[in-house]
């Protein structure tokens, strides 16, 4: 059985998009998404966004709907990536790029472009966040004042590996999910 996500703001507001029912796929709830996009409102317009573990595409499609200049979705599972491509066709978006690829392989090369907003919302309990942050920083994928959103289980402690030039802008806990929004500053 498949589910769906709903775009909650912007030009595709109210649009439902299909999501595969796959283990580990955990679409960001509307409540958490609403909070996040309230936080991002001042900078989402015309930004370049990267969704490192796109899954349902909930965060990336929302960014595109709300006026992001470009949105790059990375998804390792080929079936899930194919569903993302179908959803992109459904909304007829020309500013979303979808890559069926391993996030670490994609980030483990010199940056082709720099991103203003990055979403790191990986499958829980797999210790994927630290390596993602390291690759983003070391390979210069981030704009000098990038916003980085991290969603993880409440038991996960990020403090030991957040770069010293990332400042916590906002955070929130909803159920078993902890959300952080960092702003990067030049070193």
N, C-alpha and C positions, 0 to 999 in steps of 0.2 A: 504494500500500500504506500502511496506517495502522499506527501503533505504539501503545504504551500507557505510562502512568506508573503507579506503585504508591504508594499512601498508606502510609507506613512507621510511623505512630504514631497514637495516639488512637482515637476511636470507630469510624473506618472503616479501621483498620489492616489491611493486606493487600489492600485493595480495588484492583482495576485499573480504570483509566479510559482510554478511547480517546483517541488524539491523532492529528490529521491529519498526514500527511507533507507538510510545506510547507518550502520553502527558508527558511533563517534560523531555523526553529523548533528550539530547542535545549533540551530539558527538562533541568532541573537533575538531576544524577545523584543516586542514593540516598545515596552516600557524602558528597557535599557537603551534601545536605539533612539528613542525620543530624547532621553537625557543626553546621550552622546552628541546628537546633532544639534541640540541646544548649545552644547559646549563648543561645537565646531562652526556654528553659524557665522561668526565673523570672518572665517578664512576658507570655507568650503568652496565658495564661488570661484571659478577659474583656477582651482588648484589641480595639481597632478597627484593622484591617489594610487596607492599600492595596497592591495589586500593579499597578505602573504599566505594565508590558509583560507581561501575564500569559501569552501564548502557550499552552503546554500546560496552564497552571493548576496546575502541580505545587506551587509555593510557597503559593498561596492556598488550594487544597483541603487541603493539609497543615495550614495554620493553623486552618482551620475544624474539621478533625478533632481538633485538639489543644485545642479549647476557646476559640478566639477568639470574642468577642461578635459581631463583624461582619467580613466580608471583602468588599472591593470589588475587582473585577477589571476592568481596562481592557485592551481588545484592539482594535486597529485593523482587522485582517483579519476581515471579516464571516463567512467560512466557519469560521475558527478560533473566533470568538466564539459562533457557533451550536453548535459542538462543546462548548464550555464549558457552554453552557446545557443541552445534552443530559446532560452529566456531572452537572450540578447536580440535574437531575430524577432521574437514576439513584440518587443517594445521598439524595434527598429532603431536601436542606438548605434551611432557611428563613433562614439567616443569611449567605448569599452573594448579592451583587448583581453582575451582569455588565453592562458597558456596551460596546457595539460602537462605539468612538469613538477618535479620535486623542488620545493621552495629553496632548499639549501643549495642544490645544483645551480638554480637560476641566479641566486644571490652571490654565489661563489665565483664571481668574475667582476672585472671593473665595470662600474656603473655606465649604462647606456644613457641614462637620464637621471635627474635627481627628483625626489618626491617631496611634496609639501605636507602630505598626510599619509601615514602608514598605519594599517590595521594589522595587529598581531593577535589573532584569536584562534590559536591552534587547538587540536583535540586535547582534552584534558589528560593529566597524569602521564604525559609522555616526555616531559622535560625538553620541549622544543623552543622555548622562549629565549633562553640564554644564547644559544647558537645563532638564532635569528638576529638578535640585537648585535652580536659581534660581527656578523657578515654585513649588516646594514651600515654599521659604523666604519669597519675596516675597508670596505670596497666603495665607500663614498656615495651611497645610494640616497642619502638624506640631504635635503636643502638645509642651509645653515640655521634656519628657524623652523624646522619641521615639527609638526605635531605627531606624536606617536601614541596610538591607542592600544592598550593591552588589556585583554580580557582573559582571566584565568580563574581557576578554582580558588575559593577563599583560603584554603590551606597552603597555597603556594606563596613562598616568600621571595619577592623580587629584589629585596634591598641589597643583596650581596653582589649583584652584577649589573645594576643600572649605571650607565656611564656618568661620570661626575658632571658632565655638561648637559645632562637631561634634568630638567626641573619638573617636579610634580605640580601640575596645574590644577587637576581635579581628580577626585576618586569617589567611588560609590560601591556599596555592597548591596546586592539584591539576591536574596536566597543564598545559593551556593556559589554565586558568581561575584568576583571582585573586578571592577573596571577602573582602569587608570588612564589618565591622559597626561602625557609628558610633553614639554616643549623643549626642543633642542636648542642650545646656543653654541655659537662658534667657540672652539677651545682657545 
